[in-house]
Amino acid sequence: MSDVFNNLYELISERKNNPKQNSYTSYLFEKGLDKILKKCGEECSELIIAAKNSDNDELKNEIADLIYHVMVLCVESKLEWREIEEVLNGRGKKTGNLKQFHNTDNDML
């Protein structure tokens, strides 16, 4: 499963370093951080609406769109995808009680 994310991240990085004409990814990098952040916000809103409407076909597509745009943000911010994976792996190893979770709001898993 990680290969899908890593391959997508590498493709996005490639578009950042070697822009391609008619590439949506290259377009986002050309427009800059404000456009990338706007798209992340839009995709987040669309994901919420799809979840509220209990439409799993739409929801899976909106989740994929959000992940893609977050990856574009990571590349723009020079944040390696493996760093995100390391954070998630670390969270998966943590255990704690619910009271501590609510107090720290750090333990997502």
DAHUTA-V321801 format. One record per residue. RES is the residue in three letters. D_LAST is the distance of its C-alpha to the last C-alpha in whole Angstrom. Layout:
# DAHUTA-V321801
res:RES d_last:D_LAST
res:RES d_last:D_LAST
This chain:
# DAHUTA-V321801
res:MET d_last:19
res:SER d_last:18
res:ASP d_last:22
res:VAL d_last:22
res:PHE d_last:20
res:ASN d_last:22
res:ASN d_last:25
res:LEU d_last:25
res:TYR d_last:24
res:GLU d_last:27
res:LEU d_last:29
res:ILE d_last:28
res:SER d_last:29
res:GLU d_last:32
res:ARG d_last:33
res:LYS d_last:32
res:ASN d_last:35
res:ASN d_last:37
res:PRO d_last:37
res:LYS d_last:39
res:GLN d_last:41
res:ASN d_last:40
res:SER d_last:36
res:TYR d_last:33
res:THR d_last:31
res:SER d_last:34
res:TYR d_last:35
res:LEU d_last:32
res:PHE d_last:32
res:GLU d_last:36
res:LYS d_last:35
res:GLY d_last:33
res:LEU d_last:30
res:ASP d_last:31
res:LYS d_last:31
res:ILE d_last:28
res:LEU d_last:26
res:LYS d_last:28
res:LYS d_last:27
res:CYS d_last:23
res:GLY d_last:24
res:GLU d_last:26
res:GLU d_last:23
res:CYS d_last:20
res:SER d_last:23
res:GLU d_last:24
res:LEU d_last:21
res:ILE d_last:20
res:ILE d_last:24
res:ALA d_last:23
res:ALA d_last:20
res:LYS d_last:22
res:ASN d_last:25
res:SER d_last:23
res:ASP d_last:25
res:ASN d_last:22
res:ASP d_last:25
res:GLU d_last:25
res:LEU d_last:21
res:LYS d_last:21
res:ASN d_last:23
res:GLU d_last:22
res:ILE d_last:19
res:ALA d_last:21
res:ASP d_last:23
res:LEU d_last:20
res:ILE d_last:19
res:TYR d_last:22
res:HIS d_last:23
res:VAL d_last:20
res:MET d_last:21
res:VAL d_last:25
res:LEU d_last:23
res:CYS d_last:22
res:VAL d_last:25
res:GLU d_last:27
res:SER d_last:25
res:LYS d_last:26
res:LEU d_last:22
res:GLU d_last:22
res:TRP d_last:19
res:ARG d_last:18
res:GLU d_last:17
res:ILE d_last:14
res:GLU d_last:14
res:GLU d_last:14
res:VAL d_last:11
res:LEU d_last:9
res:ASN d_last:10
res:GLY d_last:10
res:ARG d_last:6
res:GLY d_last:6
res:LYS d_last:9
res:LYS d_last:8
res:THR d_last:8
res:GLY d_last:10
res:ASN d_last:11
res:LEU d_last:11
res:LYS d_last:14
res:GLN d_last:13
res:PHE d_last:10
res:HIS d_last:12
res:ASN d_last:15
res:THR d_last:13
res:ASP d_last:11
res:ASN d_last:9
res:ASP d_last:6
res:MET d_last:4
res:LEU d_last:0
